[in-house]
Amino acid sequence: MTTYARRLPRRMPGWAKVVTAFVLVLVVLFAGIRLAVLPGIKDLFGTETHDRSGPALLKSIQDMSRYDAASGNFQVVVDLEKDAKFLPDAIRGTRTLYVGAGTVDAYVDLGAVGDKDVSVDGDRTTATLRLPHARLGRPALDPDRSYAVSKQRGLLDRLGDLFSDNPNGEQAVQKLAVRHIGDAAKDSGLTGRAESNTTEMLQGLLRSLGFKEVHVSYGA
């Protein structure tokens, strides 16, 4: 007569039970957050923002004598790609699609106007002014309207981001956006609009002071 020994199931080690229970708890908690079925869970795992910045320091004061006569709003889509020479893009390389929005001001420097550039007739009814040509200010990127649409990174770049902080990761595309916005402002006719607005402003101001004719020209 053959006797078969009953094989007992292997018992799970104690540490495995602890790990399994911990994983199950995490699954339940995160499922509750996603499905919003557990009240108060979102508050438990939510993040809080604390502004611990120091006070702003005044570095310098500069007197302004220019008249900002026009301002242009611009938007550009920057597509920046960086490739490695001997590696495929999936291994090493980045591509960023960035929408940059900003403004450029056009101004006339009234501080450059000298005594010889202004003449008034004896009856104080006619004034002639010669002003410098309008110039463009530096493009100002608006962080509230600028954003990255997509970022594609190779495997090595992703691994590098895990072990290092890169606060200037978007600096390259931001610089490109500023440059393209500046180039667009040069071809937009913004300086001509600024000179026209400055002429209207001065004519209205001097006529309110009693001048009947006001002639404004631009040049060196």
C-alpha positions as YAML, in Angstrom:
chain: A
units: angstrom
residues:
- id: 1
  name: MET
  ca: [0.00, 0.00, 0.00]
- id: 2
  name: THR
  ca: [1.44, 3.28, -1.14]
- id: 3
  name: THR
  ca: [1.06, 6.27, 1.16]
- id: 4
  name: TYR
  ca: [1.15, 9.74, -0.38]
- id: 5
  name: ALA
  ca: [2.47, 12.50, 1.84]
- id: 6
  name: ARG
  ca: [0.30, 15.58, 1.77]
- id: 7
  name: ARG
  ca: [2.30, 18.57, 0.68]
- id: 8
  name: LEU
  ca: [1.69, 21.55, 2.89]
- id: 9
  name: PRO
  ca: [1.64, 24.97, 1.22]
- id: 10
  name: ARG
  ca: [4.69, 27.11, 1.83]
- id: 11
  name: ARG
  ca: [3.99, 29.87, 4.29]
- id: 12
  name: MET
  ca: [4.71, 33.47, 3.27]
- id: 13
  name: PRO
  ca: [7.60, 35.01, 5.23]
- id: 14
  name: GLY
  ca: [6.72, 37.73, 7.69]
- id: 15
  name: TRP
  ca: [8.59, 40.47, 5.87]
- id: 16
  name: ALA
  ca: [6.73, 39.62, 2.65]
- id: 17
  name: LYS
  ca: [3.41, 40.02, 4.45]
- id: 18
  name: VAL
  ca: [4.44, 43.46, 5.69]
- id: 19
  name: VAL
  ca: [5.52, 44.59, 2.22]
- id: 20
  name: THR
  ca: [2.34, 43.24, 0.64]
- id: 21
  name: ALA
  ca: [0.13, 44.97, 3.21]
- id: 22
  name: PHE
  ca: [2.01, 48.24, 2.72]
- id: 23
  name: VAL
  ca: [1.57, 48.06, -1.05]
- id: 24
  name: LEU
  ca: [-2.13, 47.32, -0.70]
- id: 25
  name: VAL
  ca: [-2.57, 50.33, 1.58]
- id: 26
  name: LEU
  ca: [-0.82, 52.58, -0.94]
- id: 27
  name: VAL
  ca: [-2.98, 51.25, -3.77]
- id: 28
  name: VAL
  ca: [-6.15, 51.95, -1.79]
- id: 29
  name: LEU
  ca: [-5.03, 55.44, -0.82]
- id: 30
  name: PHE
  ca: [-4.04, 56.48, -4.34]
- id: 31
  name: ALA
  ca: [-7.20, 54.95, -5.76]
- id: 32
  name: GLY
  ca: [-9.18, 56.98, -3.27]
- id: 33
  name: ILE
  ca: [-7.38, 60.15, -4.37]
- id: 34
  name: ARG
  ca: [-8.05, 59.50, -8.06]
- id: 35
  name: LEU
  ca: [-11.69, 58.56, -7.55]
- id: 36
  name: ALA
  ca: [-12.31, 61.08, -4.75]
- id: 37
  name: VAL
  ca: [-14.16, 58.47, -2.72]
- id: 38
  name: LEU
  ca: [-12.26, 59.06, 0.49]
- id: 39
  name: PRO
  ca: [-12.97, 62.50, 1.93]
- id: 40
  name: GLY
  ca: [-9.95, 64.34, 3.21]
- id: 41
  name: ILE
  ca: [-7.42, 62.20, 1.33]
- id: 42
  name: LYS
  ca: [-6.55, 64.99, -1.08]
- id: 43
  name: ASP
  ca: [-5.86, 67.33, 1.80]
- id: 44
  name: LEU
  ca: [-3.66, 64.69, 3.43]
- id: 45
  name: PHE
  ca: [-1.39, 64.28, 0.40]
- id: 46
  name: GLY
  ca: [-1.77, 67.78, -1.01]
- id: 47
  name: THR
  ca: [1.09, 70.23, -1.35]
- id: 48
  name: GLU
  ca: [1.44, 73.64, 0.22]
- id: 49
  name: THR
  ca: [3.29, 76.60, -1.22]
- id: 50
  name: HIS
  ca: [5.39, 78.79, 1.06]
- id: 51
  name: ASP
  ca: [7.07, 81.95, -0.17]
- id: 52
  name: ARG
  ca: [10.30, 82.30, 1.80]
- id: 53
  name: SER
  ca: [11.89, 84.84, -0.51]
- id: 54
  name: GLY
  ca: [13.91, 87.63, 1.02]
- id: 55
  name: PRO
  ca: [13.02, 91.31, 0.60]
- id: 56
  name: ALA
  ca: [13.72, 92.95, -2.74]
- id: 57
  name: LEU
  ca: [16.82, 95.14, -2.67]
- id: 58
  name: LEU
  ca: [17.02, 98.44, -4.55]
- id: 59
  name: LYS
  ca: [20.21, 98.27, -6.61]
- id: 60
  name: SER
  ca: [20.03, 101.57, -8.50]
- id: 61
  name: ILE
  ca: [17.76, 104.38, -9.67]
- id: 62
  name: GLN
  ca: [17.89, 105.78, -13.17]
- id: 63
  name: ASP
  ca: [16.11, 108.94, -14.29]
- id: 64
  name: MET
  ca: [14.13, 108.40, -17.48]
- id: 65
  name: SER
  ca: [13.76, 111.11, -20.11]
- id: 66
  name: ARG
  ca: [12.26, 109.02, -22.86]
- id: 67
  name: TYR
  ca: [8.68, 109.03, -24.03]
- id: 68
  name: ASP
  ca: [7.27, 105.53, -24.53]
- id: 69
  name: ALA
  ca: [5.03, 106.21, -27.50]
- id: 70
  name: ALA
  ca: [4.06, 102.71, -28.68]
- id: 71
  name: SER
  ca: [4.11, 99.12, -27.51]
- id: 72
  name: GLY
  ca: [3.78, 95.93, -29.54]
- id: 73
  name: ASN
  ca: [2.62, 92.52, -28.34]
- id: 74
  name: PHE
  ca: [4.26, 89.55, -30.01]
- id: 75
  name: GLN
  ca: [4.07, 85.77, -29.87]
- id: 76
  name: VAL
  ca: [6.47, 83.21, -31.33]
- id: 77
  name: VAL
  ca: [6.64, 79.42, -31.33]
- id: 78
  name: VAL
  ca: [10.21, 78.22, -30.71]
- id: 79
  name: ASP
  ca: [11.15, 74.72, -31.83]
- id: 80
  name: LEU
  ca: [14.63, 73.97, -30.46]
- id: 81
  name: GLU
  ca: [16.29, 70.62, -31.11]
- id: 82
  name: LYS
  ca: [19.69, 69.47, -29.86]
- id: 83
  name: ASP
  ca: [21.14, 66.25, -31.28]
- id: 84
  name: ALA
  ca: [24.19, 64.17, -30.48]
- id: 85
  name: LYS
  ca: [26.52, 63.45, -33.39]
- id: 86
  name: PHE
  ca: [26.89, 59.71, -33.01]
- id: 87
  name: LEU
  ca: [23.84, 58.74, -30.94]
- id: 88
  name: PRO
  ca: [20.16, 58.41, -31.91]
- id: 89
  name: ASP
  ca: [17.66, 60.88, -30.50]
- id: 90
  name: ALA
  ca: [16.11, 58.18, -28.33]
- id: 91
  name: ILE
  ca: [19.42, 57.84, -26.48]
- id: 92
  name: ARG
  ca: [20.77, 61.39, -26.39]
- id: 93
  name: GLY
  ca: [19.03, 64.55, -27.54]
- id: 94
  name: THR
  ca: [16.34, 67.06, -26.64]
- id: 95
  name: ARG
  ca: [13.60, 68.87, -28.47]
- id: 96
  name: THR
  ca: [11.51, 71.62, -26.88]
- id: 97
  name: LEU
  ca: [8.43, 73.31, -28.30]
- id: 98
  name: TYR
  ca: [7.95, 76.64, -26.54]
- id: 99
  name: VAL
  ca: [5.41, 79.45, -26.96]
- id: 100
  name: GLY
  ca: [6.95, 82.81, -26.09]
- id: 101
  name: ALA
  ca: [4.84, 85.92, -25.66]
- id: 102
  name: GLY
  ca: [6.23, 89.35, -24.89]
- id: 103
  name: THR
  ca: [6.18, 93.06, -25.55]
- id: 104
  name: VAL
  ca: [8.51, 95.58, -27.14]
- id: 105
  name: ASP
  ca: [8.26, 99.32, -26.47]
- id: 106
  name: ALA
  ca: [9.21, 102.04, -28.93]
- id: 107
  name: TYR
  ca: [10.34, 105.34, -27.45]
- id: 108
  name: VAL
  ca: [11.71, 108.75, -28.30]
- id: 109
  name: ASP
  ca: [14.59, 110.01, -26.17]
- id: 110
  name: LEU
  ca: [13.52, 113.56, -25.28]
- id: 111
  name: GLY
  ca: [16.60, 113.92, -23.10]
- id: 112
  name: ALA
  ca: [18.72, 114.08, -26.26]
- id: 113
  name: VAL
  ca: [16.94, 117.24, -27.46]
- id: 114
  name: GLY
  ca: [19.16, 120.33, -27.10]
- id: 115
  name: ASP
  ca: [18.54, 124.06, -27.32]
- id: 116
  name: LYS
  ca: [19.45, 124.11, -31.00]
- id: 117
  name: ASP
  ca: [16.77, 121.53, -31.71]
- id: 118
  name: VAL
  ca: [13.93, 123.79, -30.54]
- id: 119
  name: SER
  ca: [13.04, 127.14, -32.07]
- id: 120
  name: VAL
  ca: [10.17, 129.52, -31.38]
- id: 121
  name: ASP
  ca: [9.21, 132.58, -33.42]
- id: 122
  name: GLY
  ca: [9.02, 136.04, -31.91]
- id: 123
  name: ASP
  ca: [5.25, 135.97, -31.52]
- id: 124
  name: ARG
  ca: [5.39, 132.61, -29.76]
- id: 125
  name: THR
  ca: [2.82, 131.21, -32.15]
- id: 126
  name: THR
  ca: [5.04, 128.79, -34.10]
- id: 127
  name: ALA
  ca: [7.33, 126.13, -32.65]
- id: 128
  name: THR
  ca: [9.72, 123.89, -34.51]
- id: 129
  name: LEU
  ca: [11.22, 120.81, -32.88]
- id: 130
  name: ARG
  ca: [13.75, 118.31, -34.16]
- id: 131
  name: LEU
  ca: [13.82, 115.03, -32.29]
- id: 132
  name: PRO
  ca: [15.94, 111.87, -32.55]
- id: 133
  name: HIS
  ca: [14.40, 108.93, -34.31]
- id: 134
  name: ALA
  ca: [12.38, 106.52, -32.23]
- id: 135
  name: ARG
  ca: [14.16, 103.45, -30.95]
- id: 136
  name: LEU
  ca: [13.10, 100.02, -29.76]
- id: 137
  name: GLY
  ca: [13.45, 98.91, -26.17]
- id: 138
  name: ARG
  ca: [14.53, 95.46, -25.07]
- id: 139
  name: PRO
  ca: [11.93, 92.72, -25.57]
- id: 140
  name: ALA
  ca: [10.24, 91.71, -22.33]
- id: 141
  name: LEU
  ca: [9.07, 88.09, -22.13]
- id: 142
  name: ASP
  ca: [5.78, 87.64, -20.28]
- id: 143
  name: PRO
  ca: [6.04, 84.57, -18.00]
- id: 144
  name: ASP
  ca: [2.27, 84.41, -17.55]
- id: 145
  name: ARG
  ca: [1.70, 83.96, -21.28]
- id: 146
  name: SER
  ca: [4.81, 81.93, -22.13]
- id: 147
  name: TYR
  ca: [4.91, 78.17, -21.67]
- id: 148
  name: ALA
  ca: [6.50, 74.95, -22.90]
- id: 149
  name: VAL
  ca: [4.17, 72.92, -25.10]
- id: 150
  name: SER
  ca: [6.24, 69.74, -25.14]
- id: 151
  name: LYS
  ca: [9.66, 68.45, -24.13]
- id: 152
  name: GLN
  ca: [11.23, 65.38, -25.71]
- id: 153
  name: ARG
  ca: [14.38, 64.00, -24.12]
- id: 154
  name: GLY
  ca: [16.59, 61.02, -24.80]
- id: 155
  name: LEU
  ca: [17.22, 58.29, -22.26]
- id: 156
  name: LEU
  ca: [20.54, 59.74, -21.08]
- id: 157
  name: ASP
  ca: [19.01, 63.20, -20.69]
- id: 158
  name: ARG
  ca: [16.16, 61.80, -18.61]
- id: 159
  name: LEU
  ca: [18.60, 59.95, -16.36]
- id: 160
  name: GLY
  ca: [20.63, 63.13, -15.96]
- id: 161
  name: ASP
  ca: [17.55, 65.04, -14.85]
- id: 162
  name: LEU
  ca: [16.96, 62.50, -12.09]
- id: 163
  name: PHE
  ca: [20.30, 63.19, -10.45]
- id: 164
  name: SER
  ca: [20.68, 66.92, -11.01]
- id: 165
  name: ASP
  ca: [18.59, 70.05, -10.77]
- id: 166
  name: ASN
  ca: [18.49, 72.29, -13.82]
- id: 167
  name: PRO
  ca: [16.71, 75.57, -13.02]
- id: 168
  name: ASN
  ca: [17.84, 77.03, -16.35]
- id: 169
  name: GLY
  ca: [16.38, 74.22, -18.45]
- id: 170
  name: GLU
  ca: [14.23, 76.63, -20.48]
- id: 171
  name: GLN
  ca: [16.79, 79.41, -20.67]
- id: 172
  name: ALA
  ca: [17.85, 78.52, -24.21]
- id: 173
  name: VAL
  ca: [14.35, 78.62, -25.67]
- id: 174
  name: GLN
  ca: [13.55, 81.79, -23.74]
- id: 175
  name: LYS
  ca: [16.59, 83.52, -25.23]
- id: 176
  name: LEU
  ca: [15.54, 82.39, -28.69]
- id: 177
  name: ALA
  ca: [12.02, 83.68, -28.09]
- id: 178
  name: VAL
  ca: [13.36, 87.08, -27.02]
- id: 179
  name: ARG
  ca: [15.59, 87.25, -30.10]
- id: 180
  name: HIS
  ca: [12.78, 86.35, -32.49]
- id: 181
  name: ILE
  ca: [10.42, 88.84, -30.85]
- id: 182
  name: GLY
  ca: [13.07, 91.55, -31.19]
- id: 183
  name: ASP
  ca: [13.55, 90.73, -34.88]
- id: 184
  name: ALA
  ca: [9.81, 90.84, -35.46]
- id: 185
  name: ALA
  ca: [9.60, 94.24, -33.76]
- id: 186
  name: LYS
  ca: [12.17, 95.66, -36.18]
- id: 187
  name: ASP
  ca: [9.99, 94.77, -39.14]
- id: 188
  name: SER
  ca: [6.68, 95.79, -37.56]
- id: 189
  name: GLY
  ca: [6.81, 99.54, -38.15]
- id: 190
  name: LEU
  ca: [6.66, 100.13, -34.41]
- id: 191
  name: THR
  ca: [9.17, 103.00, -34.48]
- id: 192
  name: GLY
  ca: [7.16, 104.83, -37.14]
- id: 193
  name: ARG
  ca: [4.07, 104.51, -34.99]
- id: 194
  name: ALA
  ca: [6.00, 105.85, -32.00]
- id: 195
  name: GLU
  ca: [7.14, 108.92, -33.94]
- id: 196
  name: SER
  ca: [3.61, 109.61, -35.12]
- id: 197
  name: ASN
  ca: [2.25, 109.34, -31.57]
- id: 198
  name: THR
  ca: [5.02, 111.57, -30.22]
- id: 199
  name: THR
  ca: [4.25, 114.22, -32.82]
- id: 200
  name: GLU
  ca: [0.57, 114.19, -31.89]
- id: 201
  name: MET
  ca: [1.41, 114.42, -28.19]
- id: 202
  name: LEU
  ca: [3.73, 117.42, -28.62]
- id: 203
  name: GLN
  ca: [1.39, 119.21, -30.97]
- id: 204
  name: GLY
  ca: [-1.49, 118.83, -28.54]
- id: 205
  name: LEU
  ca: [0.66, 119.94, -25.60]
- id: 206
  name: LEU
  ca: [2.11, 123.04, -27.27]
- id: 207
  name: ARG
  ca: [-1.18, 124.11, -28.79]
- id: 208
  name: SER
  ca: [-2.72, 124.00, -25.33]
- id: 209
  name: LEU
  ca: [0.02, 126.48, -24.34]
- id: 210
  name: GLY
  ca: [-0.98, 128.93, -27.06]
- id: 211
  name: PHE
  ca: [1.08, 127.84, -30.08]
- id: 212
  name: LYS
  ca: [-0.88, 127.79, -33.31]
- id: 213
  name: GLU
  ca: [1.63, 125.90, -35.45]
- id: 214
  name: VAL
  ca: [3.87, 123.09, -34.24]
- id: 215
  name: HIS
  ca: [6.33, 121.44, -36.60]
- id: 216
  name: VAL
  ca: [8.06, 118.24, -35.50]
- id: 217
  name: SER
  ca: [10.77, 116.46, -37.48]
- id: 218
  name: TYR
  ca: [13.06, 113.54, -36.74]
- id: 219
  name: GLY
  ca: [16.73, 113.07, -37.48]
- id: 220
  name: ALA
  ca: [20.22, 113.51, -36.12]
...
